Amino acid sequence: MNLAVTIAPLSFLWWMGIILSILIGILIIQVAIRIPPDKRTILRISIGILMFSEELFNQFYMVKLGVWHSSSSLPLHLCGITGLLSAMMMIKNKQMGFEFILMPGFAGALHALLTPQLNHGGDAIQVINYYIGHSGILIVAFYLAIVEGYRLRKSSWIKSFLLIQVLLIFLGFMNWVLDANYMYLCSPPIVNNLLIIGSWPYYLAFFEVIGLLHIIVLYFTFRKMRPLPY
């Protein structure tokens, strides 16, 4: 049973989700740069706990709705994996985790917000959960770069791209075991995204090329960032 629904780009709900995500992100970062370091640590860890709680709640909520299934409900899409990594990074920072979030994770979450697809129905709780999970990835990326001062290492885009290839192999195996479609490796998402070209397996090759271009653009964009004076 396919429960996937989309939020039409430029619709009222789409604009509301985008605008609220931006405003909340700006508010969090502005608060973080203005409070003492000890309170900043509390804020950072609280965001990490919130993101873990969001995913845990999502799992229980799908069970409650009777739509949970191992082939579609595990956090094994790129944004699910990056969301958990973002939560961990807000509790315990690691340089490589930051680089993964800021390049492949950032690109995936951005497209997920621009062309939203909710795989288990579109009630109000699931919509809110979707925006918390996906906008949270972008907020964490900016938080770590702006507030915590993390910077991309030279040539880190290569490691991130190679890590994605390892992840694709692992998820291809998981899809075979679970008869699943995590990271849309077996069939494309139903959203109207200009980057989805052709049928299987041709759209996957295009995904690889476009994904690499996104990683390179984000790498050179964020490499230009300089430490802020605070």
Secondary structure by P-SEA (a helix, b strand, c coil): cccccccccccaaaaaaaaaaaaaaaaaaaaaacccaaaaaaaaaaaaaaaaaaaaaaaaaaaaaccccccccccccaaaaaaaaaaaaaacccaaaaaaaacaaaaaaaaaaacccccccccaaaaaaaaaaaaaaaaaaaaaaccccccccccaaaaaaaaaaaaaaaaaaaaaaacccccccccccccccccccccaaaaaaaaaaaaaaaaaaaaaaaaacccccc
